[in-house]
Amino acid sequence: MESILSFLRSLARNNNREWFEKNKNKYLAARSVFEEFVTRLCKDLPAIDPMLAGVDPKKSIFRIYRDVRFSKDKRPYKTNFAAGFSSVGKGLGLPGYYLHIEPGDKSIVAGGLYMPEAEKLAKVRQEIDYNGEALHKILADKKFRKWFHGLWDGDQLKTVPRGYPKDHPDAGFLKMKRFITEHAFTDDEVKSPRFYKSVVSAFGVLRPLNQYLMDAIS
């Protein structure tokens, strides 16, 4: 993984098309390493989550090119390699797993339901209302807590959604717009021979959360 981190460091310092084209061979070499890693994951992940059977590695990897049409930041390239895994590839519509490699100790594994549609969000909230205890149990599990620290609570509603009491015992969950969690890795951890095993272990711990969310929206 050192070749990936090295290329991304250089790209961060030279985020322009001229440099990228001159160093296209380095990009392709680094991407090849990442593709091999993702391909290996796609072979092993169905043992963790059967819904991931048949996931196409190439369709799981995000493009390095940024969409700058509506952004003030006109840098043309992302400074990370990333892949998403769900029954619809890297799509955001279903609970899934996410791998993000970025130098500067910014690499992460993550999972859950990111930016769900209104209908799916309503179903998750309904499940929390009916069966919040199961979600608490998942988040309190020792294996989960070894890797993750609850759900990301940024970008919440200011008040409990309409239809639920203001003093609902799970008001914090109900106000969430997305249900995700993440674990960060240092650059040294990413370069370690144990990194692949760590990613697989973390994804395995995420399975109960994703299953809870999938049951809610199904």
N, C-alpha and C positions, 0 to 999 in steps of 0.2 A: 504493500500500500504506500510505501515511501515515494514511488514514482508519481502516484496520484497527488499526494500532498505537495511534492516538489513542483509539479506542473501548476497546480492551483495557486501556490505562492507566487510563482512567476507571473501568472495571469493576473493576479490581483494588483501587481505592480505595473502591468502593461496591458490594461484592459482596453485594447483598441484593435480594429480589424487588421491593420498592417502587421502588427506584431503577431497576431493569431495566425495569419496566413503564412508568415515566415516560420512559425513554429508548429505548423499543422501536424508534422510527423510526431512531435512530442505529445500533442493532444491525442492523436490516434493511439499511440502506445499506452498512454495513461488510461484512456477509455477502454482499451482492450483488457487491461487488468481489471477494471471495474466490471466489465461485462462478464468476465470469467467468475468473479466473485458473485455477481447477481445470478448467473446461470446455476452456480452451485447451490445458492439459496433456493432457487425455484425447484430444484430437485429434492431438497430436504424439507422444505416448508409444508408440503402436504401431510407429512407425518405429524406435524404440529396442528395444522388446521386443514381438514379435508377440502374445504371450500377453495383452497389454493391449488388444487390439482389442475394441471394443464395450463397454468399461467405462463405466458410467453415472456421470457427474459427481456427481449428487445422492446416489447411494448410496456415493460415495467419501468424502464429507464427514462428519466426526464431529459429533455433537450437542454443543451448548455446555452442556447441562444435565448436572450431575454426579449420579452415583448415590451418595447419601449414606446409604443404608439401613444399611450396615455400617461407616461411617466416623465417627471422632470429629470430623473436620473437616466441619462442616455448611454450609459456604459452598455456595450452590446452583449457582454457575456456574463453568465453566472459564475461565481467563484466557488462553486461546489459541484460535486457529482451526487445525484440523488436517484432513488428508485422507490416506487410505491407498489405494494402487493395487496391485491384484493381479488375477488372473483371477477372483477371487471378491469383487471390490470392496474394501472396507476390512477384510475379514476377516483374521484373524491366522493362518489355517491353512496358508498357502502363502507362499513367498518373495515379497517385494513391495517397494514403495517408499513412503516416508512424507514428508510435508511438514508442518511445524509452525511456525506464526507466533506469536511471543510477544515483547512488548517487553522491554527490558532486555538486549538482545543474546542472547536465549535462543531465537531461531529456528534451526531445523535442517532439513536433509534427511537422511534415513536410509534404510537398506535392509537386506535380509537376511531371516532367519527368526526371528520373535519368538515365544517361548513355544510351541514345537512340542509336539504330543502325543507321548506316550511312544514310540509306534511310529515316528513320523517322526524323532524324536530319535535312536533306535537306528539308523535307516537312514543318517542323516548321519554318525554316529560310525563306522559300518561303511565308508562311503565314504572317510572320513578315514584309516581304517586301511589301506584298499586303495590309495588314491590321494591321499594327503596332499600329495604333490609338486605336484599341480595347484592346490590351494588356496594353497600357498606362492607359486606363480608368479603367481596372481591378485593376492595381497596385496602382492607385491613390484613389480608393474608401476608404471612411472613415473607414468602417468596416474592410477592409483588412489591412489598416495601423494601426489599433488598435492592431492587432495581429502580423503582419509581416512587414518587412522592405525591400521591393523589392526582387529581385531575387539574389540568391547567385552568385557572380561574380568571384569566384576562378577558376583556370584552364581554362582560356580563350585562344583562338587563339591570336597570336600576331598581326595579321592583319585581315582585313575583308575577308571572304571567297571569293574564286574565283567566278566571275560572278556578284559581287555587287560592286558599286562604293566605293572608299575609304572614301568619304565624306558622305556616306549614313547617314540619320538622326537617324537611329536606329543601327548604327555600333556596339554599345555596346551589344545589344541583339544578333546581328548576329554572334558575335565572341564567344558567349557562346556555350559550349559543352553539357550542361545540363541546365534544367530550373526548379530549385527547390527553395523553400523558407522554413524557419523554425522559430519556436518560442520556446524559452527555458523556462523551469519551474524550480523553486527552489525546494529543497527537502520538504520544508514546504508546498509549493503549491501542490506538489504531494500527500502529506499526508492529505490534506484538503478534507472535504466532498464535496467540490465544484469541485474537480479535474475532475471527469467524465464529468460534465456539461461543463467545460472549454474545454476539448478535443473535445466534440461534436460541440461546438460553433466554435472552430478553424477550424475543418474539414468543417463545413458549409461555412465558409468564403473562404475556398480553392476551393470550387466547381466551381466558374466561371473560375478560372485559369486552372483547369483540363479540363473543358469543351472546353476552347479555344484550348488547346493543343491536345485534342482528335479530335476536328474538323479538326485541321491542319493535323493530320496523317491519318485520315480516308479517 
